[in-house]
Amino acid sequence: MKPVRVKRAYEAPSSDDGLRVLVDRLWPRGLKRDSSKIDRWLKDVAPSDGLRRWFGHDPGRWVEFEKRYRAELAKNAQNVASLRELLKGDKPLTLLYAAKDTEHNNAIVLRDFLRRRG
């Protein structure tokens, strides 16, 4: 499987990003759609609204968030399959997220989920 990169949506696009896919349920605040260089927005692969609100980007809830989000992904086969299809393309894949925390965010869980389930 080709590498899946993770990057904040607010970071400047780079030539090695390949296909840039936003994986948040909400569009990032202050980011203009026409200048963001986001190729796809797969909001249905993001954590549910309830899980997102419960987590609240609290690192103390990270382990439980990972567990709950992986369970949601396992039940979300159709949307995960759409993302897997993008991996089959010629371009690298970069998952974009808006959170400030670069170590505790849904894109990391999603990337690891895709790697484990190849």
C-alpha positions, -999 to +999 in steps of 0.1 A: +000+000+000+013+035-008+020+058+021-008+079+035+003+113+048-014+134+074-013+172+074-031+202+088-055+217+063-041+251+072-006+242+061+005+253+026+000+227-001+031+211-014+039+193-046+044+159-028+009+160-012-007+143-041-044+140-037-055+162-007-085+148+011-102+166+040-114+141+065-132+164+090-170+166+094-169+204+095-151+226+070-121+243+087-128+278+100-114+306+079-102+283+051-115+294+017-128+266-004-116+281-037-080+286-025-075+256-002-063+231-028-085+204-013-093+178-039-120+159-020-140+163+012-150+130+027-169+142+058-188+109+061-155+091+071-149+116+099-159+108+135-196+111+143-207+145+156-214+129+191-179+113+192-162+145+180-180+166+206-172+140+234-135+140+225-132+177+224-095+173+215-088+163+251-055+142+250-067+125+282-095+110+262-073+100+233-071+062+239-108+059+242-114+082+212-092+059+191-111+029+202-145+044+195-135+060+162-120+027+149-153+010+159-172+037+139-149+031+109-154-006+110-192+000+107-187+026+079-175+002+052-189+021+023-172+054+031-140+037+041-141+019+007-144+052-011-112+063+006-095+031-002-103+036-039-084+069-038-054+049-026-054+029-058-047+060-079-014+072-092-010+101-067+001+100-031-027+105-006-027+132+021-054+132+048-062+168+059-075+178+093-082+211+110-073+204+147-043+222+162-031+191+179-008+172+155-006+141+176-042+136+187-066+139+157-089+118+137-067+118+106-040+099+125-065+072+136-079+070+100-044+067+085-035+039+110-068+022+103-061+021+066-026+007+072-038-021+094-066-032+072-046-027+039 
